[in-house]
């Protein structure tokens, strides 16, 4: 593992995946402050405040509009990377974050809730194109085969780090006060600016240079830099073979992928693991952590610090996933993760139902929330993206990424938007929905999806057949 290879992975993850994680959790701590701003602005404009239902609807839109922006970004990323390369696409995405930070940072000064919603949608556009389109596939572009699992989970670790950063900055002693919430939302400009400044220090993706631009010299220099070895001719020859095969290969569209019976189980697997990743309830936990802890009976003064504690544990879980994936494989991590999340979701329901009779059950609820987050970060957070790349040959892979990414963002939006209303209508039983999803996905992976570690597409295809 060379320093340039590790550095570019860290930089891309810092400015992309970390921002994605930060934006998932940043709306949790200032929720009441943002609602109060919306209510006050509505009163100034129309002479009366918002009722509880419309206010919840407006805030749910603020939370979930991030995912709609991500959906659009995931559909545009292929065009950006093809035209500008990885570095160019990342730089243009970083400029979007600067614009979004301006919208959210000045929203209260200008008395405009619309600016908060627009800023959230723009940050989603960045995350859809930058995080899932550039950061997650990076190891498959530049890393040796034996490091793809470790580096492939690095962006997922930075997602956890971004969530933790938002939880820490949301403490009352830092940016958790009412007067600071616009600054809290606009902190996203800091990692985006650093990425924008430092990206030019690293070469472009060798595969992009050789396959897309036919720049053999540039690709050779980039490989020397990334791999730290003077002998890269074998890698260059492999890329040239890939270039020749791609020139004679027709890329499959999404519609063709869905109709192709030879890869129907691989396509179904991408659908199941990507939809299950978001419908597992993890987004509800990240978006509404404080509300969940409030409903479990945790004193309001202790909630911010309890939330930070869960974030620290998720970072440890993410590190465990990074350092064990090449030893234990993909299947054990994702099956164990989903099973743990399912059991803990059921545990939250039981603890909430027994809380009136047994006050100490509130701590069981906190432990179950920690279990959901830890289970997610160990496997389901990053393994689905690795599997999407490993289940398909190059001609089918872009269409598979579009299918998986679109489902990912659509389900993210669905959970973020409906969870407050699901919680109001179903109470403690709302977590049983997530329990069922997690256990069904774990069962599907156990029965259908083979281990993909160190296997070629043809070997995987034969196992599916």
VENLIN-V758723 format. One record per backbone hydrogen bond with DSSP energy under -1.0 kcal/mol. CO is the residue of the C=O (numbers start at 0). NH is the residue of the N-H. E is the energy in kcal/mol with one decimal. If there is no record, write none. Layout:
# VENLIN-V758723
co=CO nh=NH e=E
co=CO nh=NH e=E
This chain:
# VENLIN-V758723
co=1 nh=5 e=-2.3
co=2 nh=6 e=-3.0
co=3 nh=7 e=-2.5
co=4 nh=8 e=-1.6
co=5 nh=9 e=-2.5
co=6 nh=10 e=-2.8
co=7 nh=11 e=-2.5
co=8 nh=12 e=-2.2
co=9 nh=13 e=-2.7
co=10 nh=14 e=-2.4
co=12 nh=17 e=-2.8
co=15 nh=19 e=-2.0
co=16 nh=20 e=-2.5
co=17 nh=21 e=-2.5
co=18 nh=22 e=-2.6
co=19 nh=23 e=-1.4
co=20 nh=24 e=-1.4
co=21 nh=25 e=-2.0
co=24 nh=27 e=-1.6
co=27 nh=30 e=-1.1
co=29 nh=33 e=-2.7
co=30 nh=34 e=-2.4
co=31 nh=35 e=-2.2
co=32 nh=36 e=-2.0
co=33 nh=37 e=-2.5
co=34 nh=38 e=-2.5
co=35 nh=39 e=-2.6
co=36 nh=40 e=-2.5
co=37 nh=41 e=-2.3
co=38 nh=42 e=-2.1
co=39 nh=43 e=-2.1
co=40 nh=44 e=-2.0
co=41 nh=45 e=-2.8
co=42 nh=46 e=-2.0
co=50 nh=54 e=-2.2
co=51 nh=55 e=-2.4
co=52 nh=56 e=-2.4
co=53 nh=57 e=-2.5
co=54 nh=58 e=-2.3
co=55 nh=59 e=-2.6
co=56 nh=60 e=-1.9
co=57 nh=61 e=-1.8
co=58 nh=62 e=-2.2
co=59 nh=63 e=-2.6
co=60 nh=64 e=-2.3
co=63 nh=66 e=-1.3
co=63 nh=67 e=-1.1
co=64 nh=68 e=-2.1
co=65 nh=69 e=-1.7
co=66 nh=70 e=-2.2
co=67 nh=71 e=-1.9
co=68 nh=72 e=-2.5
co=69 nh=73 e=-2.4
co=70 nh=74 e=-1.1
co=71 nh=75 e=-1.2
co=72 nh=76 e=-1.4
co=75 nh=79 e=-1.8
co=76 nh=80 e=-2.8
co=77 nh=81 e=-2.1
co=78 nh=82 e=-1.8
co=79 nh=83 e=-3.2
co=80 nh=84 e=-1.9
co=84 nh=88 e=-2.4
co=85 nh=89 e=-2.4
co=86 nh=90 e=-2.3
co=87 nh=91 e=-2.2
co=88 nh=92 e=-2.0
co=89 nh=93 e=-2.2
co=90 nh=94 e=-1.5
co=91 nh=95 e=-1.1
co=92 nh=96 e=-1.3
co=93 nh=97 e=-1.6
co=94 nh=98 e=-1.7
co=95 nh=99 e=-2.6
co=96 nh=100 e=-3.0
co=97 nh=101 e=-1.6
co=98 nh=102 e=-2.0
co=99 nh=103 e=-2.5
co=100 nh=104 e=-2.5
co=101 nh=105 e=-1.7
co=105 nh=109 e=-1.8
co=106 nh=111 e=-2.7
co=112 nh=116 e=-1.8
co=113 nh=117 e=-2.7
co=114 nh=118 e=-2.4
co=115 nh=119 e=-2.4
co=116 nh=120 e=-2.0
co=117 nh=121 e=-2.0
co=118 nh=122 e=-2.3
co=119 nh=123 e=-1.8
co=120 nh=124 e=-1.9
co=121 nh=125 e=-2.1
co=122 nh=126 e=-2.4
co=123 nh=127 e=-2.9
co=124 nh=128 e=-1.7
co=125 nh=129 e=-3.3
co=126 nh=131 e=-1.6
co=129 nh=133 e=-1.4
co=129 nh=134 e=-2.0
co=130 nh=135 e=-2.3
co=137 nh=140 e=-1.9
co=137 nh=141 e=-1.7
co=138 nh=142 e=-1.9
co=143 nh=146 e=-1.7
co=144 nh=147 e=-1.0
co=146 nh=150 e=-2.8
co=147 nh=151 e=-1.7
co=148 nh=152 e=-1.3
co=152 nh=156 e=-2.1
co=153 nh=157 e=-2.0
co=154 nh=158 e=-1.6
co=155 nh=159 e=-1.8
co=156 nh=160 e=-2.0
co=157 nh=161 e=-2.4
co=158 nh=162 e=-2.2
co=159 nh=163 e=-2.4
co=160 nh=164 e=-2.3
co=161 nh=165 e=-2.0
co=162 nh=166 e=-1.9
co=163 nh=167 e=-2.4
co=164 nh=168 e=-2.7
co=165 nh=169 e=-1.2
co=167 nh=170 e=-1.8
co=168 nh=174 e=-2.2
co=170 nh=173 e=-1.8
co=170 nh=175 e=-2.0
co=176 nh=179 e=-1.2
co=179 nh=183 e=-2.5
co=180 nh=184 e=-2.1
co=181 nh=185 e=-1.6
co=185 nh=188 e=-1.8
co=186 nh=189 e=-2.2
co=187 nh=191 e=-1.3
co=188 nh=192 e=-2.1
co=189 nh=193 e=-2.1
co=190 nh=194 e=-2.2
co=191 nh=195 e=-2.1
co=192 nh=196 e=-2.0
co=193 nh=197 e=-2.1
co=194 nh=198 e=-2.0
co=197 nh=200 e=-1.9
co=198 nh=201 e=-1.9
co=204 nh=208 e=-2.3
co=205 nh=209 e=-2.4
co=206 nh=210 e=-2.6
co=207 nh=211 e=-1.3
co=207 nh=212 e=-1.5
co=208 nh=214 e=-3.2
co=213 nh=215 e=-1.0
co=214 nh=218 e=-2.2
co=215 nh=219 e=-2.4
co=216 nh=220 e=-2.3
co=217 nh=221 e=-2.2
co=218 nh=222 e=-2.3
co=219 nh=223 e=-2.4
co=220 nh=224 e=-2.0
co=221 nh=225 e=-2.8
co=222 nh=226 e=-3.0
co=223 nh=227 e=-1.3
co=229 nh=231 e=-1.0
co=231 nh=235 e=-2.2
co=232 nh=236 e=-2.6
co=233 nh=237 e=-2.0
co=234 nh=238 e=-2.2
co=235 nh=239 e=-2.3
co=236 nh=240 e=-2.3
co=237 nh=241 e=-2.0
co=238 nh=242 e=-2.6
co=239 nh=243 e=-2.6
co=240 nh=244 e=-2.5
co=241 nh=245 e=-2.4
co=242 nh=246 e=-2.0
co=243 nh=247 e=-1.2
co=252 nh=256 e=-2.5
co=253 nh=257 e=-2.4
co=254 nh=258 e=-1.3
co=255 nh=259 e=-1.1
co=259 nh=262 e=-1.0
co=260 nh=263 e=-1.0
co=262 nh=266 e=-2.7
co=263 nh=267 e=-2.6
co=264 nh=268 e=-2.0
co=265 nh=269 e=-2.1
co=266 nh=270 e=-2.2
co=267 nh=271 e=-2.6
co=268 nh=272 e=-2.6
co=269 nh=273 e=-2.0
co=270 nh=274 e=-2.2
co=271 nh=275 e=-2.6
co=272 nh=276 e=-1.6
co=273 nh=277 e=-1.1
co=274 nh=278 e=-2.6
co=280 nh=284 e=-2.0
co=281 nh=285 e=-2.5
co=282 nh=286 e=-3.2
co=283 nh=287 e=-2.1
co=287 nh=291 e=-2.3
co=288 nh=292 e=-2.5
co=289 nh=293 e=-2.3
co=290 nh=294 e=-2.1
co=291 nh=295 e=-1.2
co=292 nh=297 e=-2.0
co=293 nh=296 e=-1.1
co=298 nh=301 e=-1.5
co=298 nh=302 e=-1.0
co=301 nh=305 e=-2.2
co=302 nh=306 e=-2.5
co=303 nh=307 e=-1.8
co=304 nh=308 e=-1.9
co=305 nh=309 e=-1.9
co=306 nh=310 e=-1.8
co=307 nh=311 e=-2.1
co=308 nh=312 e=-1.7
co=309 nh=313 e=-1.8
co=310 nh=314 e=-1.5
co=311 nh=315 e=-1.6
co=312 nh=316 e=-2.3
co=313 nh=317 e=-2.3
co=314 nh=318 e=-2.1
co=315 nh=319 e=-2.2
co=316 nh=320 e=-2.1
co=317 nh=321 e=-2.0
co=318 nh=322 e=-2.2
co=319 nh=323 e=-1.0
co=320 nh=324 e=-1.5
co=323 nh=326 e=-1.0
co=323 nh=327 e=-2.9
co=324 nh=328 e=-1.6
co=329 nh=333 e=-2.1
co=330 nh=334 e=-2.7
co=331 nh=335 e=-2.4
co=332 nh=336 e=-2.2
co=333 nh=337 e=-2.2
co=334 nh=338 e=-2.4
co=335 nh=339 e=-2.5
co=336 nh=340 e=-2.1
co=337 nh=341 e=-2.4
co=338 nh=342 e=-2.5
co=339 nh=343 e=-2.2
co=340 nh=344 e=-2.1
co=341 nh=345 e=-2.0
co=342 nh=346 e=-2.0
co=343 nh=347 e=-1.9
co=344 nh=348 e=-1.5
co=345 nh=349 e=-2.2
co=346 nh=350 e=-2.5
co=347 nh=351 e=-2.4
co=348 nh=352 e=-2.0
co=349 nh=353 e=-1.8
co=353 nh=357 e=-2.7
co=357 nh=360 e=-2.3
co=358 nh=361 e=-1.6
co=359 nh=362 e=-1.3
co=360 nh=364 e=-2.0
co=361 nh=365 e=-1.8
co=362 nh=366 e=-2.2
co=363 nh=367 e=-2.3
co=364 nh=368 e=-2.2
co=365 nh=369 e=-2.4
co=366 nh=370 e=-2.2
co=367 nh=371 e=-2.3
co=368 nh=372 e=-2.2
co=369 nh=373 e=-2.9
co=370 nh=374 e=-2.6
co=371 nh=375 e=-2.0
co=372 nh=376 e=-2.5
co=373 nh=377 e=-1.7
co=375 nh=380 e=-2.4
co=378 nh=381 e=-1.4
co=378 nh=382 e=-2.5
co=381 nh=385 e=-1.4
co=382 nh=386 e=-2.9
co=383 nh=387 e=-2.0
co=384 nh=388 e=-1.4
co=385 nh=389 e=-2.0
co=386 nh=390 e=-2.0
co=392 nh=395 e=-1.3
co=392 nh=396 e=-1.6
co=394 nh=251 e=-2.3
co=395 nh=399 e=-2.1
co=396 nh=400 e=-2.4
co=397 nh=401 e=-1.9
co=398 nh=402 e=-2.3
co=399 nh=403 e=-2.8
co=400 nh=404 e=-3.0
co=401 nh=405 e=-2.5
co=402 nh=406 e=-2.2
co=403 nh=407 e=-2.3
co=404 nh=408 e=-2.3
co=405 nh=409 e=-2.5
co=406 nh=410 e=-2.6
co=407 nh=411 e=-1.7
co=408 nh=412 e=-2.4
co=409 nh=413 e=-2.2
co=410 nh=414 e=-2.5
co=411 nh=415 e=-2.4
co=412 nh=416 e=-2.2
co=413 nh=417 e=-2.4
co=414 nh=418 e=-2.0
co=417 nh=421 e=-2.9
co=418 nh=422 e=-2.9
co=419 nh=423 e=-1.7
co=420 nh=424 e=-2.0
co=421 nh=425 e=-2.9
co=422 nh=426 e=-1.3
co=425 nh=428 e=-1.6
co=426 nh=429 e=-1.6
co=427 nh=430 e=-1.1
co=428 nh=431 e=-1.4
co=430 nh=434 e=-2.0
co=431 nh=435 e=-2.4
co=432 nh=436 e=-1.9
co=433 nh=437 e=-2.5
co=434 nh=438 e=-2.2
co=435 nh=439 e=-2.1
co=436 nh=440 e=-2.3
co=437 nh=441 e=-2.4
co=438 nh=442 e=-2.1
co=439 nh=443 e=-2.3
co=440 nh=444 e=-2.7
co=441 nh=445 e=-2.2
co=442 nh=446 e=-2.1
co=443 nh=447 e=-2.7
co=451 nh=454 e=-1.7
co=455 nh=459 e=-2.2
co=456 nh=460 e=-2.9
co=457 nh=461 e=-2.2
co=458 nh=462 e=-1.7
co=459 nh=463 e=-2.2
co=460 nh=464 e=-2.4
